[in-house]
Amino acid sequence: MAHKVYFSVPEKQLQSTDLVFSISEDGQKLGELHISRGGVDWWPSYAKSKKRKFSWKRFAKLLEE
């Protein structure tokens, strides 16, 4: 079960452009993790229009549970 993580990095300080991580497992795309100044968004591969959005505060709380 090897995970592959690809990401793109903007050539400038993170402003209005998200940092995007493309996550795959065994050749199948699981989704994309978008990091922005406002928080974190998860875009599952099966539902491009249904992202999960977390503010930084909510994301930190989720990880602490």
KEKOL-426975 format. One record per atom (N, C-alpha, C): atom name; x, y, z; residue in three letters; residue number from 1. Coordinates in nm, 4 decimals, decimal comma, padded with zeros to 6 digits. Example, Ala and Ser with C-alpha at 12.3 -4.5 7.8 and 13.67 -1.06 7.14 Angstrom:
<pt><atom>N</atom><c1>01,3190</c1><c2>-00,5690</c2><c3>00,7800</c3><type>Ala</type><seq>1</seq></pt>
<pt><atom>CA</atom><c1>01,2300</c1><c2>-00,4500</c2><c3>00,7800</c3><type>Ala</type><seq>1</seq></pt>
<pt><atom>C</atom><c1>01,3200</c1><c2>-00,3300</c2><c3>00,7800</c3><type>Ala</type><seq>1</seq></pt>
<pt><atom>N</atom><c1>01,2850</c1><c2>-00,2250</c2><c3>00,7080</c3><type>Ser</type><seq>2</seq></pt>
<pt><atom>CA</atom><c1>01,3670</c1><c2>-00,1060</c2><c3>00,7140</c3><type>Ser</type><seq>2</seq></pt>
<pt><atom>C</atom><c1>01,2900</c1><c2>00,0030</c2><c3>00,7870</c3><type>Ser</type><seq>2</seq></pt>
***
This chain:
<pt><atom>N</atom><c1>00,0840</c1><c2>-00,1168</c2><c3>00,0000</c3><type>Met</type><seq>1</seq></pt>
<pt><atom>CA</atom><c1>00,0000</c1><c2>00,0000</c2><c3>00,0000</c3><type>Met</type><seq>1</seq></pt>
<pt><atom>C</atom><c1>00,0892</c1><c2>00,1241</c2><c3>00,0000</c3><type>Met</type><seq>1</seq></pt>
<pt><atom>N</atom><c1>00,1497</c1><c2>00,1514</c2><c3>-00,1119</c3><type>Ala</type><seq>2</seq></pt>
<pt><atom>CA</atom><c1>00,2379</c1><c2>00,2672</c2><c3>-00,1233</c3><type>Ala</type><seq>2</seq></pt>
<pt><atom>C</atom><c1>00,1579</c1><c2>00,3897</c2><c3>-00,1651</c3><type>Ala</type><seq>2</seq></pt>
<pt><atom>N</atom><c1>00,1768</c1><c2>00,4963</c2><c3>-00,0933</c3><type>His</type><seq>3</seq></pt>
<pt><atom>CA</atom><c1>00,1103</c1><c2>00,6224</c2><c3>-00,1266</c3><type>His</type><seq>3</seq></pt>
<pt><atom>C</atom><c1>00,2058</c1><c2>00,7070</c2><c3>-00,2096</c3><type>His</type><seq>3</seq></pt>
<pt><atom>N</atom><c1>00,1509</c1><c2>00,7745</c2><c3>-00,3044</c3><type>Lys</type><seq>4</seq></pt>
<pt><atom>CA</atom><c1>00,2275</c1><c2>00,8715</c2><c3>-00,3824</c3><type>Lys</type><seq>4</seq></pt>
<pt><atom>C</atom><c1>00,1664</c1><c2>01,0072</c2><c3>-00,3570</c3><type>Lys</type><seq>4</seq></pt>
<pt><atom>N</atom><c1>00,2499</c1><c2>01,1033</c2><c3>-00,3279</c3><type>Val</type><seq>5</seq></pt>
<pt><atom>CA</atom><c1>00,2041</c1><c2>01,2391</c2><c3>-00,3016</c3><type>Val</type><seq>5</seq></pt>
<pt><atom>C</atom><c1>00,2789</c1><c2>01,3322</c2><c3>-00,3953</c3><type>Val</type><seq>5</seq></pt>
<pt><atom>N</atom><c1>00,2047</c1><c2>01,4043</c2><c3>-00,4774</c3><type>Tyr</type><seq>6</seq></pt>
<pt><atom>CA</atom><c1>00,2631</c1><c2>01,5021</c2><c3>-00,5686</c3><type>Tyr</type><seq>6</seq></pt>
<pt><atom>C</atom><c1>00,2141</c1><c2>01,6398</c2><c3>-00,5272</c3><type>Tyr</type><seq>6</seq></pt>
<pt><atom>N</atom><c1>00,2964</c1><c2>01,7383</c2><c3>-00,5444</c3><type>Phe</type><seq>7</seq></pt>
<pt><atom>CA</atom><c1>00,2542</c1><c2>01,8733</c2><c3>-00,5090</c3><type>Phe</type><seq>7</seq></pt>
<pt><atom>C</atom><c1>00,3135</c1><c2>01,9741</c2><c3>-00,6053</c3><type>Phe</type><seq>7</seq></pt>
<pt><atom>N</atom><c1>00,2456</c1><c2>02,0878</c2><c3>-00,6137</c3><type>Ser</type><seq>8</seq></pt>
<pt><atom>CA</atom><c1>00,2955</c1><c2>02,1997</c2><c3>-00,6935</c3><type>Ser</type><seq>8</seq></pt>
<pt><atom>C</atom><c1>00,3165</c1><c2>02,3166</c2><c3>-00,5986</c3><type>Ser</type><seq>8</seq></pt>
<pt><atom>N</atom><c1>00,4252</c1><c2>02,3886</c2><c3>-00,6188</c3><type>Val</type><seq>9</seq></pt>
<pt><atom>CA</atom><c1>00,4588</c1><c2>02,5003</c2><c3>-00,5310</c3><type>Val</type><seq>9</seq></pt>
<pt><atom>C</atom><c1>00,4624</c1><c2>02,6281</c2><c3>-00,6142</c3><type>Val</type><seq>9</seq></pt>
<pt><atom>N</atom><c1>00,3831</c1><c2>02,7269</c2><c3>-00,5759</c3><type>Pro</type><seq>10</seq></pt>
<pt><atom>CA</atom><c1>00,3904</c1><c2>02,8542</c2><c3>-00,6475</c3><type>Pro</type><seq>10</seq></pt>
<pt><atom>C</atom><c1>00,5298</c1><c2>02,9159</c2><c3>-00,6322</c3><type>Pro</type><seq>10</seq></pt>
<pt><atom>N</atom><c1>00,5695</c1><c2>02,9948</c2><c3>-00,7290</c3><type>Glu</type><seq>11</seq></pt>
<pt><atom>CA</atom><c1>00,7007</c1><c2>03,0569</c2><c3>-00,7269</c3><type>Glu</type><seq>11</seq></pt>
<pt><atom>C</atom><c1>00,7057</c1><c2>03,1821</c2><c3>-00,6410</c3><type>Glu</type><seq>11</seq></pt>
<pt><atom>N</atom><c1>00,5974</c1><c2>03,2143</c2><c3>-00,5736</c3><type>Lys</type><seq>12</seq></pt>
<pt><atom>CA</atom><c1>00,5930</c1><c2>03,3317</c2><c3>-00,4875</c3><type>Lys</type><seq>12</seq></pt>
<pt><atom>C</atom><c1>00,5343</c1><c2>03,2936</c2><c3>-00,3527</c3><type>Lys</type><seq>12</seq></pt>
<pt><atom>N</atom><c1>00,5348</c1><c2>03,3876</c2><c3>-00,2616</c3><type>Gln</type><seq>13</seq></pt>
<pt><atom>CA</atom><c1>00,4753</c1><c2>03,3641</c2><c3>-00,1305</c3><type>Gln</type><seq>13</seq></pt>
<pt><atom>C</atom><c1>00,3290</c1><c2>03,3281</c2><c3>-00,1471</c3><type>Gln</type><seq>13</seq></pt>
<pt><atom>N</atom><c1>00,2818</c1><c2>03,2339</c2><c3>-00,0679</c3><type>Leu</type><seq>14</seq></pt>
<pt><atom>CA</atom><c1>00,1429</c1><c2>03,1904</c2><c3>-00,0776</c3><type>Leu</type><seq>14</seq></pt>
<pt><atom>C</atom><c1>00,0499</c1><c2>03,3080</c2><c3>-00,0527</c3><type>Leu</type><seq>14</seq></pt>
<pt><atom>N</atom><c1>-00,0264</c1><c2>03,3416</c2><c3>-00,1539</c3><type>Gln</type><seq>15</seq></pt>
<pt><atom>CA</atom><c1>-00,1205</c1><c2>03,4525</c2><c3>-00,1434</c3><type>Gln</type><seq>15</seq></pt>
<pt><atom>C</atom><c1>-00,2573</c1><c2>03,4025</c2><c3>-00,1865</c3><type>Gln</type><seq>15</seq></pt>
<pt><atom>N</atom><c1>-00,2920</c1><c2>03,4217</c2><c3>-00,3106</c3><type>Ser</type><seq>16</seq></pt>
<pt><atom>CA</atom><c1>-00,4245</c1><c2>03,3793</c2><c3>-00,3570</c3><type>Ser</type><seq>16</seq></pt>
<pt><atom>C</atom><c1>-00,4188</c1><c2>03,2449</c2><c3>-00,4295</c3><type>Ser</type><seq>16</seq></pt>
<pt><atom>N</atom><c1>-00,2996</c1><c2>03,1884</c2><c3>-00,4450</c3><type>Thr</type><seq>17</seq></pt>
<pt><atom>CA</atom><c1>-00,2829</c1><c2>03,0599</c2><c3>-00,5120</c3><type>Thr</type><seq>17</seq></pt>
<pt><atom>C</atom><c1>-00,2633</c1><c2>02,9501</c2><c3>-00,4085</c3><type>Thr</type><seq>17</seq></pt>
<pt><atom>N</atom><c1>-00,3451</c1><c2>02,8456</c2><c3>-00,4146</c3><type>Asp</type><seq>18</seq></pt>
<pt><atom>CA</atom><c1>-00,3338</c1><c2>02,7350</c2><c3>-00,3198</c3><type>Asp</type><seq>18</seq></pt>
<pt><atom>C</atom><c1>-00,2105</c1><c2>02,6504</c2><c3>-00,3477</c3><type>Asp</type><seq>18</seq></pt>
<pt><atom>N</atom><c1>-00,1600</c1><c2>02,5881</c2><c3>-00,2438</c3><type>Leu</type><seq>19</seq></pt>
<pt><atom>CA</atom><c1>-00,0599</c1><c2>02,4835</c2><c3>-00,2554</c3><type>Leu</type><seq>19</seq></pt>
<pt><atom>C</atom><c1>-00,1392</c1><c2>02,3548</c2><c3>-00,2681</c3><type>Leu</type><seq>19</seq></pt>
<pt><atom>N</atom><c1>-00,1156</c1><c2>02,2754</c2><c3>-00,3737</c3><type>Val</type><seq>20</seq></pt>
<pt><atom>CA</atom><c1>-00,1996</c1><c2>02,1605</c2><c3>-00,4033</c3><type>Val</type><seq>20</seq></pt>
<pt><atom>C</atom><c1>-00,1178</c1><c2>02,0315</c2><c3>-00,3947</c3><type>Val</type><seq>20</seq></pt>
<pt><atom>N</atom><c1>-00,1692</c1><c2>01,9358</c2><c3>-00,3159</c3><type>Phe</type><seq>21</seq></pt>
<pt><atom>CA</atom><c1>-00,1106</c1><c2>01,8029</c2><c3>-00,3055</c3><type>Phe</type><seq>21</seq></pt>
<pt><atom>C</atom><c1>-00,2072</c1><c2>01,7045</c2><c3>-00,3704</c3><type>Phe</type><seq>21</seq></pt>
<pt><atom>N</atom><c1>-00,1585</c1><c2>01,6268</c2><c3>-00,4664</c3><type>Ser</type><seq>22</seq></pt>
<pt><atom>CA</atom><c1>-00,2378</c1><c2>01,5225</c2><c3>-00,5311</c3><type>Ser</type><seq>22</seq></pt>
<pt><atom>C</atom><c1>-00,2008</c1><c2>01,3900</c2><c3>-00,4651</c3><type>Ser</type><seq>22</seq></pt>
<pt><atom>N</atom><c1>-00,2988</c1><c2>01,3212</c2><c3>-00,4052</c3><type>Ile</type><seq>23</seq></pt>
<pt><atom>CA</atom><c1>-00,2740</c1><c2>01,2017</c2><c3>-00,3262</c3><type>Ile</type><seq>23</seq></pt>
<pt><atom>C</atom><c1>-00,3272</c1><c2>01,0785</c2><c3>-00,3992</c3><type>Ile</type><seq>23</seq></pt>
<pt><atom>N</atom><c1>-00,2384</c1><c2>00,9779</c2><c3>-00,4166</c3><type>Ser</type><seq>24</seq></pt>
<pt><atom>CA</atom><c1>-00,2760</c1><c2>00,8526</c2><c3>-00,4819</c3><type>Ser</type><seq>24</seq></pt>
<pt><atom>C</atom><c1>-00,2330</c1><c2>00,7343</c2><c3>-00,3966</c3><type>Ser</type><seq>24</seq></pt>
<pt><atom>N</atom><c1>-00,3053</c1><c2>00,6245</c2><c3>-00,4123</c3><type>Glu</type><seq>25</seq></pt>
<pt><atom>CA</atom><c1>-00,2715</c1><c2>00,4997</c2><c3>-00,3439</c3><type>Glu</type><seq>25</seq></pt>
<pt><atom>C</atom><c1>-00,2848</c1><c2>00,3872</c2><c3>-00,4443</c3><type>Glu</type><seq>25</seq></pt>
<pt><atom>N</atom><c1>-00,1772</c1><c2>00,3104</c2><c3>-00,4618</c3><type>Asp</type><seq>26</seq></pt>
<pt><atom>CA</atom><c1>-00,1769</c1><c2>00,1977</c2><c3>-00,5555</c3><type>Asp</type><seq>26</seq></pt>
<pt><atom>C</atom><c1>-00,2267</c1><c2>00,2372</c2><c3>-00,6941</c3><type>Asp</type><seq>26</seq></pt>
<pt><atom>N</atom><c1>-00,1845</c1><c2>00,3526</c2><c3>-00,7418</c3><type>Gly</type><seq>27</seq></pt>
<pt><atom>CA</atom><c1>-00,2199</c1><c2>00,3987</c2><c3>-00,8746</c3><type>Gly</type><seq>27</seq></pt>
<pt><atom>C</atom><c1>-00,3567</c1><c2>00,4641</c2><c3>-00,8870</c3><type>Gly</type><seq>27</seq></pt>
<pt><atom>N</atom><c1>-00,4330</c1><c2>00,4674</c2><c3>-00,7805</c3><type>Gln</type><seq>28</seq></pt>
<pt><atom>CA</atom><c1>-00,5662</c1><c2>00,5286</c2><c3>-00,7829</c3><type>Gln</type><seq>28</seq></pt>
<pt><atom>C</atom><c1>-00,5623</c1><c2>00,6619</c2><c3>-00,7084</c3><type>Gln</type><seq>28</seq></pt>
<pt><atom>N</atom><c1>-00,6110</c1><c2>00,7657</c2><c3>-00,7719</c3><type>Lys</type><seq>29</seq></pt>
<pt><atom>CA</atom><c1>-00,6141</c1><c2>00,8965</c2><c3>-00,7082</c3><type>Lys</type><seq>29</seq></pt>
<pt><atom>C</atom><c1>-00,7204</c1><c2>00,8999</c2><c3>-00,5984</c3><type>Lys</type><seq>29</seq></pt>
<pt><atom>N</atom><c1>-00,6778</c1><c2>00,9360</c2><c3>-00,4760</c3><type>Leu</type><seq>30</seq></pt>
<pt><atom>CA</atom><c1>-00,7710</c1><c2>00,9494</c2><c3>-00,3644</c3><type>Leu</type><seq>30</seq></pt>
<pt><atom>C</atom><c1>-00,8347</c1><c2>01,0870</c2><c3>-00,3614</c3><type>Leu</type><seq>30</seq></pt>
<pt><atom>N</atom><c1>-00,7564</c1><c2>01,1897</c2><c3>-00,3983</c3><type>Gly</type><seq>31</seq></pt>
<pt><atom>CA</atom><c1>-00,8082</c1><c2>01,3254</c2><c3>-00,3980</c3><type>Gly</type><seq>31</seq></pt>
<pt><atom>C</atom><c1>-00,6959</c1><c2>01,4266</c2><c3>-00,3977</c3><type>Gly</type><seq>31</seq></pt>
<pt><atom>N</atom><c1>-00,7336</c1><c2>01,5505</c2><c3>-00,3738</c3><type>Glu</type><seq>32</seq></pt>
<pt><atom>CA</atom><c1>-00,6373</c1><c2>01,6610</c2><c3>-00,3680</c3><type>Glu</type><seq>32</seq></pt>
<pt><atom>C</atom><c1>-00,6561</c1><c2>01,7382</c2><c3>-00,2388</c3><type>Glu</type><seq>32</seq></pt>
<pt><atom>N</atom><c1>-00,5448</c1><c2>01,7752</c2><c3>-00,1793</c3><type>Leu</type><seq>33</seq></pt>
<pt><atom>CA</atom><c1>-00,5438</c1><c2>01,8574</c2><c3>-00,0591</c3><type>Leu</type><seq>33</seq></pt>
<pt><atom>C</atom><c1>-00,4984</c1><c2>01,9965</c2><c3>-00,1003</c3><type>Leu</type><seq>33</seq></pt>
<pt><atom>N</atom><c1>-00,5843</c1><c2>02,0960</c2><c3>-00,0806</c3><type>His</type><seq>34</seq></pt>
<pt><atom>CA</atom><c1>-00,5528</c1><c2>02,2338</c2><c3>-00,1159</c3><type>His</type><seq>34</seq></pt>
<pt><atom>C</atom><c1>-00,5248</c1><c2>02,3112</c2><c3>00,0126</c3><type>His</type><seq>34</seq></pt>
<pt><atom>N</atom><c1>-00,4081</c1><c2>02,3744</c2><c3>00,0194</c3><type>Ile</type><seq>35</seq></pt>
<pt><atom>CA</atom><c1>-00,3676</c1><c2>02,4525</c2><c3>00,1362</c3><type>Ile</type><seq>35</seq></pt>
<pt><atom>C</atom><c1>-00,3684</c1><c2>02,5999</c2><c3>00,0955</c3><type>Ile</type><seq>35</seq></pt>
<pt><atom>N</atom><c1>-00,4390</c1><c2>02,6809</c2><c3>00,1738</c3><type>Ser</type><seq>36</seq></pt>
<pt><atom>CA</atom><c1>-00,4444</c1><c2>02,8240</c2><c3>00,1440</c3><type>Ser</type><seq>36</seq></pt>
<pt><atom>C</atom><c1>-00,4249</c1><c2>02,9025</c2><c3>00,2725</c3><type>Ser</type><seq>36</seq></pt>
<pt><atom>N</atom><c1>-00,4205</c1><c2>03,0317</c2><c3>00,2605</c3><type>Arg</type><seq>37</seq></pt>
<pt><atom>CA</atom><c1>-00,4076</c1><c2>03,1157</c2><c3>00,3803</c3><type>Arg</type><seq>37</seq></pt>
<pt><atom>C</atom><c1>-00,5302</c1><c2>03,1006</c2><c3>00,4693</c3><type>Arg</type><seq>37</seq></pt>
<pt><atom>N</atom><c1>-00,6452</c1><c2>03,0708</c2><c3>00,4109</c3><type>Gly</type><seq>38</seq></pt>
<pt><atom>CA</atom><c1>-00,7688</c1><c2>03,0605</c2><c3>00,4871</c3><type>Gly</type><seq>38</seq></pt>
<pt><atom>C</atom><c1>-00,7930</c1><c2>02,9265</c2><c3>00,5524</c3><type>Gly</type><seq>38</seq></pt>
<pt><atom>N</atom><c1>-00,7259</c1><c2>02,8218</c2><c3>00,5044</c3><type>Gly</type><seq>39</seq></pt>
<pt><atom>CA</atom><c1>-00,7465</c1><c2>02,6900</c2><c3>00,5626</c3><type>Gly</type><seq>39</seq></pt>
<pt><atom>C</atom><c1>-00,7085</c1><c2>02,5785</c2><c3>00,4685</c3><type>Gly</type><seq>39</seq></pt>
<pt><atom>N</atom><c1>-00,7740</c1><c2>02,4636</c2><c3>00,4877</c3><type>Val</type><seq>40</seq></pt>
<pt><atom>CA</atom><c1>-00,7431</c1><c2>02,3416</c2><c3>00,4145</c3><type>Val</type><seq>40</seq></pt>
<pt><atom>C</atom><c1>-00,8712</c1><c2>02,2907</c2><c3>00,3485</c3><type>Val</type><seq>40</seq></pt>
<pt><atom>N</atom><c1>-00,8618</c1><c2>02,2531</c2><c3>00,2220</c3><type>Asp</type><seq>41</seq></pt>
<pt><atom>CA</atom><c1>-00,9751</c1><c2>02,1940</c2><c3>00,1499</c3><type>Asp</type><seq>41</seq></pt>
<pt><atom>C</atom><c1>-00,9354</c1><c2>02,0552</c2><c3>00,1015</c3><type>Asp</type><seq>41</seq></pt>
<pt><atom>N</atom><c1>-01,0243</c1><c2>01,9576</c2><c3>00,1153</c3><type>Trp</type><seq>42</seq></pt>
<pt><atom>CA</atom><c1>-01,0037</c1><c2>01,8228</c2><c3>00,0627</c3><type>Trp</type><seq>42</seq></pt>
<pt><atom>C</atom><c1>-01,1030</c1><c2>01,8000</c2><c3>-00,0499</c3><type>Trp</type><seq>42</seq></pt>
<pt><atom>N</atom><c1>-01,0502</c1><c2>01,7679</c2><c3>-00,1690</c3><type>Trp</type><seq>43</seq></pt>
<pt><atom>CA</atom><c1>-01,1319</c1><c2>01,7400</c2><c3>-00,2867</c3><type>Trp</type><seq>43</seq></pt>
<pt><atom>C</atom><c1>-01,1211</c1><c2>01,5908</c2><c3>-00,3178</c3><type>Trp</type><seq>43</seq></pt>
<pt><atom>N</atom><c1>-01,2190</c1><c2>01,5090</c2><c3>-00,2780</c3><type>Pro</type><seq>44</seq></pt>
<pt><atom>CA</atom><c1>-01,2135</c1><c2>01,3658</c2><c3>-00,3099</c3><type>Pro</type><seq>44</seq></pt>
<pt><atom>C</atom><c1>-01,2175</c1><c2>01,3451</c2><c3>-00,4613</c3><type>Pro</type><seq>44</seq></pt>
<pt><atom>N</atom><c1>-01,1504</c1><c2>01,2418</c2><c3>-00,5081</c3><type>Ser</type><seq>45</seq></pt>
<pt><atom>CA</atom><c1>-01,1451</c1><c2>01,2175</c2><c3>-00,6528</c3><type>Ser</type><seq>45</seq></pt>
<pt><atom>C</atom><c1>-01,2813</c1><c2>01,1788</c2><c3>-00,7090</c3><type>Ser</type><seq>45</seq></pt>
<pt><atom>N</atom><c1>-01,3669</c1><c2>01,1180</c2><c3>-00,6280</c3><type>Tyr</type><seq>46</seq></pt>
<pt><atom>CA</atom><c1>-01,4970</c1><c2>01,0710</c2><c3>-00,6760</c3><type>Tyr</type><seq>46</seq></pt>
<pt><atom>C</atom><c1>-01,6014</c1><c2>01,1824</c2><c3>-00,6824</c3><type>Tyr</type><seq>46</seq></pt>
<pt><atom>N</atom><c1>-01,5754</c1><c2>01,2969</c2><c3>-00,6209</c3><type>Ala</type><seq>47</seq></pt>
<pt><atom>CA</atom><c1>-01,6768</c1><c2>01,4036</c2><c3>-00,6164</c3><type>Ala</type><seq>47</seq></pt>
<pt><atom>C</atom><c1>-01,6096</c1><c2>01,5397</c2><c3>-00,6234</c3><type>Ala</type><seq>47</seq></pt>
<pt><atom>N</atom><c1>-01,5696</c1><c2>01,5805</c2><c3>-00,7402</c3><type>Lys</type><seq>48</seq></pt>
<pt><atom>CA</atom><c1>-01,4956</c1><c2>01,7056</c2><c3>-00,7564</c3><type>Lys</type><seq>48</seq></pt>
<pt><atom>C</atom><c1>-01,5733</c1><c2>01,8273</c2><c3>-00,7070</c3><type>Lys</type><seq>48</seq></pt>
<pt><atom>N</atom><c1>-01,7056</c1><c2>01,8208</c2><c3>-00,7093</c3><type>Ser</type><seq>49</seq></pt>
<pt><atom>CA</atom><c1>-01,7828</c1><c2>01,9380</c2><c3>-00,6692</c3><type>Ser</type><seq>49</seq></pt>
<pt><atom>C</atom><c1>-01,8141</c1><c2>01,9404</c2><c3>-00,5194</c3><type>Ser</type><seq>49</seq></pt>
<pt><atom>N</atom><c1>-01,7766</c1><c2>01,8366</c2><c3>-00,4461</c3><type>Lys</type><seq>50</seq></pt>
<pt><atom>CA</atom><c1>-01,8091</c1><c2>01,8297</c2><c3>-00,3030</c3><type>Lys</type><seq>50</seq></pt>
<pt><atom>C</atom><c1>-01,6827</c1><c2>01,8304</c2><c3>-00,2188</c3><type>Lys</type><seq>50</seq></pt>
<pt><atom>N</atom><c1>-01,6223</c1><c2>01,9445</c2><c3>-00,2068</c3><type>Lys</type><seq>51</seq></pt>
<pt><atom>CA</atom><c1>-01,5010</c1><c2>01,9538</c2><c3>-00,1268</c3><type>Lys</type><seq>51</seq></pt>
<pt><atom>C</atom><c1>-01,5360</c1><c2>01,9646</c2><c3>00,0211</c3><type>Lys</type><seq>51</seq></pt>
<pt><atom>N</atom><c1>-01,4427</c1><c2>01,9252</c2><c3>00,1052</c3><type>Arg</type><seq>52</seq></pt>
<pt><atom>CA</atom><c1>-01,4544</c1><c2>01,9420</c2><c3>00,2495</c3><type>Arg</type><seq>52</seq></pt>
<pt><atom>C</atom><c1>-01,3631</c1><c2>02,0578</c2><c3>00,2859</c3><type>Arg</type><seq>52</seq></pt>
<pt><atom>N</atom><c1>-01,4173</c1><c2>02,1590</c2><c3>00,3483</c3><type>Lys</type><seq>53</seq></pt>
<pt><atom>CA</atom><c1>-01,3425</c1><c2>02,2808</c2><c3>00,3782</c3><type>Lys</type><seq>53</seq></pt>
<pt><atom>C</atom><c1>-01,3250</c1><c2>02,2944</c2><c3>00,5292</c3><type>Lys</type><seq>53</seq></pt>
<pt><atom>N</atom><c1>-01,2015</c1><c2>02,3234</c2><c3>00,5720</c3><type>Phe</type><seq>54</seq></pt>
<pt><atom>CA</atom><c1>-01,1688</c1><c2>02,3389</c2><c3>00,7135</c3><type>Phe</type><seq>54</seq></pt>
<pt><atom>C</atom><c1>-01,0912</c1><c2>02,4683</c2><c3>00,7340</c3><type>Phe</type><seq>54</seq></pt>
<pt><atom>N</atom><c1>-01,1352</c1><c2>02,5494</c2><c3>00,8295</c3><type>Ser</type><seq>55</seq></pt>
<pt><atom>CA</atom><c1>-01,0530</c1><c2>02,6642</c2><c3>00,8691</c3><type>Ser</type><seq>55</seq></pt>
<pt><atom>C</atom><c1>-00,9311</c1><c2>02,6079</c2><c3>00,9406</c3><type>Ser</type><seq>55</seq></pt>
<pt><atom>N</atom><c1>-00,8280</c1><c2>02,6888</c2><c3>00,9590</c3><type>Trp</type><seq>56</seq></pt>
<pt><atom>CA</atom><c1>-00,7089</c1><c2>02,6402</c2><c3>01,0285</c3><type>Trp</type><seq>56</seq></pt>
<pt><atom>C</atom><c1>-00,7428</c1><c2>02,5976</c2><c3>01,1713</c3><type>Trp</type><seq>56</seq></pt>
<pt><atom>N</atom><c1>-00,8311</c1><c2>02,6713</c2><c3>01,2370</c3><type>Lys</type><seq>57</seq></pt>
<pt><atom>CA</atom><c1>-00,8698</c1><c2>02,6382</c2><c3>01,3741</c3><type>Lys</type><seq>57</seq></pt>
<pt><atom>C</atom><c1>-00,9435</c1><c2>02,5043</c2><c3>01,3791</c3><type>Lys</type><seq>57</seq></pt>
<pt><atom>N</atom><c1>-01,0377</c1><c2>02,4864</c2><c3>01,2873</c3><type>Arg</type><seq>58</seq></pt>
<pt><atom>CA</atom><c1>-01,1140</c1><c2>02,3612</c2><c3>01,2826</c3><type>Arg</type><seq>58</seq></pt>
<pt><atom>C</atom><c1>-01,0244</c1><c2>02,2430</c2><c3>01,2443</c3><type>Arg</type><seq>58</seq></pt>
<pt><atom>N</atom><c1>-00,9326</c1><c2>02,2641</c2><c3>01,1514</c3><type>Phe</type><seq>59</seq></pt>
<pt><atom>CA</atom><c1>-00,8396</c1><c2>02,1599</c2><c3>01,1087</c3><type>Phe</type><seq>59</seq></pt>
<pt><atom>C</atom><c1>-00,7499</c1><c2>02,1168</c2><c3>01,2254</c3><type>Phe</type><seq>59</seq></pt>
<pt><atom>N</atom><c1>-00,6989</c1><c2>02,2132</c2><c3>01,3016</c3><type>Ala</type><seq>60</seq></pt>
<pt><atom>CA</atom><c1>-00,6144</c1><c2>02,1816</c2><c3>01,4172</c3><type>Ala</type><seq>60</seq></pt>
<pt><atom>C</atom><c1>-00,6932</c1><c2>02,1005</c2><c3>01,5196</c3><type>Ala</type><seq>60</seq></pt>
<pt><atom>N</atom><c1>-00,8172</c1><c2>02,1386</c2><c3>01,5421</c3><type>Lys</type><seq>61</seq></pt>
<pt><atom>CA</atom><c1>-00,9017</c1><c2>02,0683</c2><c3>01,6383</c3><type>Lys</type><seq>61</seq></pt>
<pt><atom>C</atom><c1>-00,9286</c1><c2>01,9253</c2><c3>01,5922</c3><type>Lys</type><seq>61</seq></pt>
<pt><atom>N</atom><c1>-00,9527</c1><c2>01,9074</c2><c3>01,4638</c3><type>Leu</type><seq>62</seq></pt>
<pt><atom>CA</atom><c1>-00,9763</c1><c2>01,7760</c2><c3>01,4065</c3><type>Leu</type><seq>62</seq></pt>
<pt><atom>C</atom><c1>-00,8551</c1><c2>01,6849</c2><c3>01,4266</c3><type>Leu</type><seq>62</seq></pt>
<pt><atom>N</atom><c1>-00,7364</c1><c2>01,7379</c2><c3>01,4067</c3><type>Leu</type><seq>63</seq></pt>
<pt><atom>CA</atom><c1>-00,6148</c1><c2>01,6584</c2><c3>01,4210</c3><type>Leu</type><seq>63</seq></pt>
<pt><atom>C</atom><c1>-00,5853</c1><c2>01,6247</c2><c3>01,5667</c3><type>Leu</type><seq>63</seq></pt>
<pt><atom>N</atom><c1>-00,6359</c1><c2>01,7042</c2><c3>01,6587</c3><type>Glu</type><seq>64</seq></pt>
<pt><atom>CA</atom><c1>-00,6119</c1><c2>01,6790</c2><c3>01,8004</c3><type>Glu</type><seq>64</seq></pt>
<pt><atom>C</atom><c1>-00,7088</c1><c2>01,5779</c2><c3>01,8599</c3><type>Glu</type><seq>64</seq></pt>
<pt><atom>N</atom><c1>-00,8146</c1><c2>01,5434</c2><c3>01,7876</c3><type>Glu</type><seq>65</seq></pt>
<pt><atom>CA</atom><c1>-00,9141</c1><c2>01,4484</c2><c3>01,8392</c3><type>Glu</type><seq>65</seq></pt>
<pt><atom>C</atom><c1>-00,8597</c1><c2>01,3075</c2><c3>01,8377</c3><type>Glu</type><seq>65</seq></pt>
***
